[in-house]
Amino acid sequence: MLDARGPGREATPAGGPGRGWLPGGCQGDVMTLSPAAPSASGGRPFDAVLCDVDNVIRVYEPARLYALERAAGLAEGTTMKVAFAPETVLPLVLGRITPDEWAGSILRGLTGLVADGTAVELSTALIRSPFHADETVVALLRRARTRMPLVLVTNTSVQLEEDLESLGLTGLADHVVSSARVGIAKPDRRIYDIAVERAGVPAERCLFVDDTLENVEAAAALGMRTVHYRTPEDLRNALNGL
């Protein structure tokens, strides 16, 4: 099940879920790494890592969905646009509806664009898009966790815990802050406050990693050091020297 971003981007309420799902879930062409705060712990620029899940740790594979869209005469990404429209995805990432209810909303949003049977195929293909963990990212985060707290903070559905278990990542982080569990989604500052509290260090001593620029900017406004993630190399560079 998608992290409320679907295969490739992350739903980001704030004027609505910004870009929430797999392909193209970030903006800009290069990593954004905010300046380091003065070190208070042996030269380290931060003392905790707050990390997004989708399109950073978890990678979706939307090939089948795209093939179905092409066969139906739709542009690739049409189903995602319907699925991650604010009025459709926000109830999911805030924990107000189940993934199955979200699928029904997607189906209704596709009505009129394609035949009913095709709409069922498309909505099903989206919510069942296969995914895998980026092993490079996982290894980097595991190494970082030996030095400092790691908190996952993500806009997602109530299915996140099950998905992490299927990936073998249940124990990856010290804490997981799921929008569907706390009823608040990035870039609302309250979910950042929860993550910082779980990390046990001040916001200005946290490194925040996310593929959605809107979420990164919100973290930076709270004083965090930030990485606008696009590739594992962005994370590697940020963690270099730990």
C-alpha positions in Angstrom: 0.0 0.0 0.0 1.3 3.5 -0.8 2.6 5.8 1.8 -0.2 8.1 0.8 1.9 9.3 -1.9 1.6 6.3 -4.0 4.3 4.9 -6.0 6.6 7.8 -6.1 5.4 10.9 -4.2 4.1 11.9 -0.9 0.8 13.5 0.0 1.6 16.8 1.6 -1.4 18.7 2.9 -0.9 22.4 3.3 -2.9 23.9 0.7 -3.5 20.2 0.0 -1.2 17.3 -0.5 1.5 18.7 -2.5 3.1 16.0 -4.5 2.4 12.8 -2.9 3.6 9.7 -4.5 6.2 7.9 -6.5 7.5 9.4 -9.7 8.4 13.0 -9.3 7.7 13.4 -5.7 10.3 16.2 -5.3 11.1 19.5 -6.9 14.2 21.2 -8.0 17.3 19.6 -9.7 19.8 19.3 -6.9 19.9 18.3 -3.2 19.2 21.1 -0.8 21.3 20.9 2.3 20.7 23.6 4.8 23.7 25.1 6.7 24.9 23.3 9.8 24.1 24.7 13.2 27.0 25.2 15.6 28.0 21.8 17.0 27.4 20.9 20.6 28.3 17.3 20.3 31.8 16.5 19.3 31.7 18.3 16.0 28.5 16.7 14.7 26.2 19.2 12.9 23.1 17.3 14.1 22.1 14.8 16.8 19.1 13.0 15.3 17.8 12.0 11.9 14.2 12.5 10.9 13.5 10.7 7.7 10.6 10.3 5.2 9.6 6.8 4.0 8.2 6.9 0.5 10.6 7.7 -2.3 13.4 7.7 0.2 13.3 4.4 1.9 10.5 2.8 0.0 10.5 2.8 -3.8 7.4 2.0 -5.8 7.2 0.3 -9.2 4.4 1.7 -11.2 5.1 0.0 -14.6 1.9 -2.0 -14.7 -0.2 1.1 -13.8 1.5 3.1 -16.6 0.9 0.3 -19.1 -2.8 0.2 -18.2 -3.1 3.9 -18.6 -1.4 3.8 -22.0 -3.7 1.0 -23.1 -6.7 3.1 -22.0 -5.5 6.1 -23.9 -4.6 8.1 -20.8 -1.4 10.0 -20.1 0.9 8.3 -17.6 0.2 9.7 -14.1 -3.5 10.4 -14.7 -4.5 7.9 -12.0 -2.0 9.4 -9.6 -3.4 12.9 -10.1 -6.9 11.6 -9.2 -5.7 9.6 -6.3 -3.6 12.3 -4.7 -5.9 15.2 -5.2 -6.3 16.8 -1.7 -9.9 15.9 -1.3 -9.1 12.3 -2.2 -5.9 11.5 -0.3 -6.1 13.7 2.8 -8.8 11.5 4.5 -6.4 8.6 4.0 -3.3 10.1 5.4 -5.1 11.6 8.3 -6.4 8.2 9.2 -10.0 9.0 8.6 -10.6 6.3 5.9 -9.1 2.9 5.1 -7.1 2.1 2.0 -10.1 0.2 0.6 -12.2 3.3 1.0 -9.5 5.4 -0.7 -9.6 2.9 -3.6 -13.4 3.7 -3.9 -12.7 7.4 -4.0 -10.1 6.9 -6.7 -12.6 4.8 -8.7 -15.2 7.6 -8.4 -12.6 10.1 -9.5 -11.9 8.1 -12.7 -15.6 8.0 -13.6 -16.1 9.6 -17.0 -12.5 9.3 -17.9 -12.6 5.6 -18.7 -15.0 2.7 -18.7 -16.0 1.4 -15.3 -14.1 -1.8 -15.7 -10.9 0.1 -16.7 -11.4 2.4 -13.7 -11.4 -0.6 -11.4 -8.2 -1.9 -13.0 -6.5 1.4 -12.7 -7.4 2.1 -9.1 -6.5 -1.5 -8.1 -3.2 -1.2 -9.9 -2.3 2.0 -8.1 -3.1 0.8 -4.6 -1.4 -2.5 -5.2 1.7 -1.2 -6.9 4.7 -3.3 -5.9 7.4 -1.7 -3.8 10.8 -2.5 -2.4 13.3 -0.9 0.1 16.3 1.0 -1.2 19.0 -1.1 0.4 21.6 1.7 0.0 19.4 4.1 2.0 18.5 1.4 4.6 22.2 0.7 5.1 23.0 4.4 5.5 20.2 4.9 8.0 21.2 1.8 10.0 24.7 3.2 10.3 23.4 6.6 11.3 21.3 5.0 14.0 24.3 3.6 15.7 25.3 7.2 16.4 22.0 8.9 17.0 18.3 8.5 17.2 16.4 7.8 13.9 12.8 8.8 13.6 10.6 8.0 10.5 8.1 10.8 9.9 5.7 10.1 7.0 2.4 10.9 5.4 0.8 7.5 5.1 -2.1 5.2 5.7 -2.8 3.0 8.7 -1.2 0.2 6.7 2.4 1.5 7.2 3.3 -0.8 10.0 2.2 -3.8 7.9 4.2 -2.5 4.9 7.4 -2.0 7.0 7.0 -5.5 8.3 6.8 -6.9 4.8 10.0 -5.1 3.9 11.8 -6.4 7.0 12.1 -2.9 8.4 9.9 -3.0 11.5 13.0 -2.2 13.7 14.7 0.2 11.4 14.0 3.3 13.4 13.8 4.2 17.1 10.3 5.7 16.5 7.8 6.0 13.6 5.5 9.0 13.4 2.7 8.1 11.0 0.3 10.8 9.9 -2.5 8.3 9.9 -1.8 7.5 13.5 -1.4 11.0 14.9 -4.0 12.6 12.6 -1.6 15.3 11.4 0.3 15.4 8.1 3.4 17.2 6.8 3.9 20.1 6.4 1.8 20.9 9.5 4.4 21.9 12.1 2.7 19.8 14.7 3.9 16.5 13.2 7.4 17.9 13.2 7.0 18.8 16.8 6.0 15.2 17.6 8.9 13.8 15.7 11.4 16.1 17.4 9.9 15.2 20.8 10.4 11.5 20.0 14.0 12.2 18.9 14.7 13.8 22.2 16.8 16.6 20.9 16.0 20.2 19.9 14.7 20.9 16.4 17.9 22.7 15.5 19.9 19.6 16.2 17.8 17.4 13.8 18.6 16.5 10.2 15.3 16.2 8.2 15.3 14.2 5.0 12.3 14.3 2.5 11.7 14.1 -1.2 9.0 16.8 -1.1 10.2 20.4 -1.2 7.2 21.7 0.7 8.0 19.4 3.6 11.7 20.3 3.6 10.9 24.0 3.7 8.6 23.5 6.7 11.3 21.7 8.5 13.9 24.4 7.7 11.5 27.0 9.0 11.7 25.2 12.4 15.4 25.4 12.4 16.3 21.9 11.2 19.1 21.0 9.0 17.5 19.6 5.8 18.1 17.5 2.8 15.8 17.7 -0.2 16.2 14.1 -1.2 16.5 12.8 -4.8 19.1 10.0 -4.7 20.8 7.9 -2.1 23.9 10.0 -2.7 22.1 13.0 -1.2 21.7 11.1 2.0 25.2 9.7 1.9 26.6 13.2 1.6 24.5 14.5 4.5 25.6 11.7 6.7 29.2 11.8 5.7 31.6 12.0 8.6 29.3 10.4 11.2 
